[in-house]
Amino acid sequence: MQKVYFKTFGCRTNQFDTQVMMSKLKDYELTSDELNSDYIVVNSCTVTNGADSSVRNYISSMKRKNPDAKVILAGCGSHSKGETLFASKKVFGVIGHSEKENINAVLKNANPFYQIGDLEHIDSTIVEEFVGKSRAFIKIQEGCDFACSYCIIPQVRGMARSHSEETILEQISKLASNGFGEFILTGTNVGSYGKDHDTSMAKLLKKMSQIRGVRRIRIGSLEPIQIDDEFLELLSEPWMAKQLHIALQHTSDKMLQVMNRRNRYETDVKLFEKIRSKGYALGTDFIVGHPGEDEATWAEAMARVRALPLTHIHAFSYSKRDNTASATMKPEIRGNIAKERHRELTAIIKAKNHAFRRTHSSGLEVLLESGKEGIYQGFDQYFNKVTVKSEEDLSANWVFLNDVEVTDVGNEAQI
């Protein structure tokens, strides 16, 4: 039986899409050895020019290391760079998002192929297992209706559209019966779920929580304007992970306007304080060094970051993405300045996170991943990493911890 290796770049949505493809392999063997595989399916990311480069470099390296393997390009990069890579014979085949459920048939193509499909498709696959995971990712929607100036994702994922509630709940039921207790909701723009089905994220969460075996629900990322009163009413529920990731992207109103964002600091800070009062940790995305971010703007932004009750950050230096509005904006910020600002921002949040962990070191509920040599790692309800030492096999187990040791890099405990 021929062997297939999957290489996944990018976000949790891509991780889920890879699981969809894995679940559809009927006539092939899944392998973890890329050098001895017959097919290499590259589930690509194209969010920045740098992401494109990483994908191209990987494909080139596989052509050298495993020249007999047939490389198939999937994911967002297939919609932005697939045609070029296929024309230059860098890949044997290209498939778009709508074709991934047909992966078993696609691999049977004897001749090079370009099957890009469309950007209106919604998966119907029920994923019943996540290879090598103790937590399950559940994709609840596709696409995005926002038009942020730096982002190409709507062009490669399409407009926002929701998966059917029935499919989502059936999938969670099957995963829960297979031993999964923590579920992470993911998608291109998760908070838009339900607007095309006359329902909402909050209504879906309530139904999910009623499924036997569901112990904790974590939400990948939300936009500030998508958090309504119906959602806020759920914050005290015991099955809600006590951390929310709310994508601000910046704290300067000037930069938010330049980025064509829909949120503003005055309402953001009120929202964050309301959620913090419920005992939540709070994370956000932040783009550093976007064109137009002058010194005064940066100083204001950092003063506001210090005022916000943030505990986690996904900070990244702006990277130009061709075919976006931001790519032509001036003045550009020099790389060394962006790096220094990135360091300043992450240092602020690291200190905030350490302070939060010091006051939240007891009553921790941790789902451990697989470990080795008696050392296991997992995340508590606040999405802080915990390292646990134990002579028992605690792989994929829930543990309750009190009085963990809080260090600069994380929390530690011994059982």
N, C-alpha and C positions, 0 to 999 in steps of 0.2 A: 504494500500500500504506500502511495506517495505521501511525503511529509510536508506539512505547511507550518511556517513560522510567521507569527504576527509581531510586527514592531509598531508600537503606538507612541505617537508624539502628541503633546498638548494636553487638553483639558479632560475633565471627568466625563464629559459627553463623548469624547473619543474613546475613553476607556469602556464606556457602555457599548458603543458601536462595535468595538472589537469583540466584546462578549457576544453580541448578536451574531457576528460572523462566525465565531468559534462554535456557537450552538447550531449553526446551519451546516457544518462540515459532516457529511454522511459517508462520503467515499474516500476520505483522506484522513491521515493521522496527524493530530496536533503534536508539534514538537517544540521543545524549548532550546533546541540547538540550531542556531541560524546557519552555521557553517555546514551542516549536514542535512539541509532541507532542500526539497525540490521546488518549493514555491516560497517566496518571501512577500507577504502582504504588508505594505507600509501604509498604516493609517495616519495620514499626515496632518500637520497643523500649518496654517498660513497666516496667522494673526499679525506677524511682522515680516519684514524682509529677512531678518535673522532666522525666523522659524523656517522660512523657505530654504535658506542656506543649509540649515541643519539637516533637513530632509534630503536635499541634493547630495550633501556630503555623505550621508549614510548610504544612499543608493550607490554612489560611486565606490564606496568602500566595499559594499557587498559584491559589486561587479568584479572587484579584484579578488576578494577572499573566497567567494563562492560563485565563480563565473558560470556554472551550469544551471544555477537556480533561475527560475523565471520570476522577475520582480513585478509585482502588481501594485500600482499606486491607487490608494483609496483616501477618503477623508476630504477635508476642506481644500487641501492643495491640489486635488484632482480637478477642482473647478477653476482654480486660478493659474496653475502651472502645468496641468496635465497634458494639454495639447502640445505645449513646447517640448516637454520631456518625452512624449510619445513620438513626436515627429523626429526628434534627434536620436531615437532608439535607445534612450537611457532606461526605459522600462518596457516590459513585454506587453503590459496591458494597463488600462486606466478604467476605474469604475467610479461613478458618482454616488452620492448618498443613497439615492433611490434603488441602487443595484446591490447593495451589500447583503440583503436578505437572499439574493440569488447566487451567493458566492460559490456554492457547491457546483452549480452549473457553469458559472463563469470560468472556473478553473479548468474546465474541460475543453476550452477553446484551444484548438491546435495551432491557430495562427494568431499573430498579434491583434489586439482588439482595443477599441476606444468606445466604451459604453458609459457615457456621462449621465444619461437619464435626465431627470427634472428636479426642480427645487420645491415641489409641492407634496412630495411623498411623506407619508407617516408610517412608521414601522408597525407591524402587527405581531411581531415575534414576542413570545413569552420566554424570557430568560429564566431558567430554573436553577442555575448554578453560576457562581463566579469563581473562575479558576484562580487559586492561590489567594483568595480574599476571605476575611472573616466579616467584612461589612459589605452590603450590597448597594450598588448604585442603580437608581431607578430613573430612567429618562422619561420625563413627563411632557415635554414639549420640544419643538424644533423652531429655529428661526427667530428673528428679531425685527420689530417695527421701528426701533429707534434709528436715528441717523447721526450718531456721534461722529465728529469730524475725523477722528483718527482710526476708525474701525472699518474693516472690510467684510466683517462676518455676515451682514445681511446679503451681501453679494454672493457669498459662497454657501450660505445655509438657507437663504430664502426668508420670506416673511413669517411672523409668528403664527404657529398652529399647534394645537394641543393634541396629545394622544388621548384616546378614549378612556374614560374613567374605568370602564369595565376591564380593559386590557391591563391598566395599571394595577388595579386591585387584585386581579387574578394572578398577576406576576408576583405581587407581594405575598399573597396567600401561599403560593407554591414555594417561594424562597423561604418564608417563615417555617413552613413544614419541613424544609430541608435544613433547618437549624440556624438560619440567619435571624438575628435579633435587632440589628441596627441597619437603618435604611437611609441613604443619602439621596435626596431628590436633586436631579441635575437636568440641564437643558441649556439652550443658547441664552434664553432670557426667562428663567424659571417663574418669576413673578407674574408673567403674562398668562400663565396657565388658566384656562377656563373661559377666557373672554370670548372665544369663538364657540363655546359649548354651553353658554348661559349658566356657568358655574364659577367656582373660584378656588384658589389655593386653600383657603381656610376650610371650605366644604370637603375638599379632597383629604386634607389632613385628618379631619374628624372621622371620616370613613376608614382611613388607613389605621387609625389608632384602635379601632374596634376589631381588627383582625387578630386572631389568637397567635401569640408568638412575637408580635411587634413590641419591642421594648423601648427603642429610642429612634426618633426621626430627626434627621439633620437636613437642613436646607442649604444647597450649594451657595447661592448668591441671590440677593434681592436688590431691586432698585428702590430708593427711598419712597418714590411716589406710588409704589405698588403695595406698601404696607398700610392697610386700612384698619378700621375699628374691629371688623370681624376677625382679622388676623390677630390683632393685639389682644383680643379676648382669650386667645389660646395660650398665651405666654406662661400661664401658671399651671398648665397641664403637665403631669409628671413624665409623659412620654416625649415631650419636646426637649431636644438637646438645648442646654443652657448657653448657647452661643449662636449668634446670628452674624452672617457676613453680608454687609450692606454696602453696595458699590457706590462710593462717593466720587472717586477718580481725582478729586481735588477739593480744597477748602477755600480757595479764592473764587469769589463770584465772577471776577473778570475772566479767569481761566475756564470756569464752568461754561461761561457764555461762548468763549472761543472754541471750546470743545463741542458746542451744541448739545450740552447736557440739559436735562429737565429738572435737576435739583438745584437748590440754593442753600447756602450755609445757615441762614436764619432758621429755616424749617428743619434742616438736617440736625442741628444741635438739639432742638426741642425733641425730635424723634429719638435721638440717641439717649438723652437723659430719661425719657419715659421708659425706654426698654431697659436701661441700666438699673432703674429703680425696681425692676422685677428680678434682679439678681443675675442678669445676663452678662457674659463676656461679649465684646463687640469687635468685629474685624471689618476691614474695608480694603478696597483697591485704591491705589494712588499712583498716578502717572507723574513722574518727575522729569523736568526738562522739556516739556512740550514747547513748541515755538511760542514766543511771547511771554514766557515766564521770567520777568525781570527780577532784580534783587528786591525791590520793594514788595512786589507780589509774593515772592517766596517768603519774605520775613512775615508778612501778614498770614500766609498760609500756615507757617509753623506755629505762630502764636495760637491760631485756631486749633491746630492738631493737639497742642498741649492742653487746650481747654476741653477737648472732646474726651469722653470716657472710652477710649480705644484700648484694646488689649492685644489685637492681632493686626498684622498688616501684610498685604500683598503689594509690595512696592516694586515698580520697575521703571527703569529709565526709558523715556520715549524713544521708540525706534520707528523710523519712517516706514510707512506702508504705501507702496505705489498704488495709484488709483483711489486715493482718499483725499479729502479736502485738506487735511493737515499737512500732507506731503509737500504742498506748495507754499505753506505759510512761512512768514518771516517775522522777526529775526529768529534764526535757529540758535539753540543753546549749545555751547561747546561741550564736548563729551566729558572733559575733566570737571567742569562745573556741575554737570548732571550727576556724576559719580559722587562728588562731595555732598551734594544735596541729598542723594540717596542714602549716604552714610548717616547724615544728620537725622533724617526722618526715621530710619530704622533704629537708630540708637534711642530716640525718644520713645518709640513704641516698645522696644525691648525693656526699657526701664519701667514703663507702665505695666507690661505683662508680668514682670518680676514682682512688682508691688501687688498686683492682683493675685498671683499665685500664693504669695505669703499670707494673704487673708482668706484664701480658699484652699487650705491644705488638708482639710478633713472632709469626710462624707463624700469621697470621690468614687464614682462608679466608672470603671475602666473596662473596655473591651480590648483584650490583648490580641495581637497578631501572633503568627507563629514565631517561635524564637529558636535560639540555639545556645548550647553550653549554659543552660540555666538562666539566660537573660532574655526577657520578653519586653516588648514595647506596645503601647496602645495609647488611646486618647480618652481623657475623661469627658464628662458632660460639658465642660467649658472649652473643649478642643485644645487642651494642653497635653503635650506628650508626657507620658509617664513610663519610666523604665523600672521593671520589676525583676528582682532576682529571686529564684525559687528552685528548689530541687525537684519539685513536681513538674509534670508536663502541663503547662497552662495554656497551650495553644488554643486560640479561638474561645477562651473562657472569659467570663465576666468576673471581676474581682472588686471588692469593696475595700477602700483604703482610708485609714485615718492617720493623721500626723505624718504625712510624707515629708521627706527631706527636700526642701526647695533650694535648687542651685541656680546659677546664672543661666545654664543651658536647658534646664528642665526639672522635672520632679522625679524623685527616686524613692523606691520602697523595697522592702524585703519581706517575703512570706515564708 
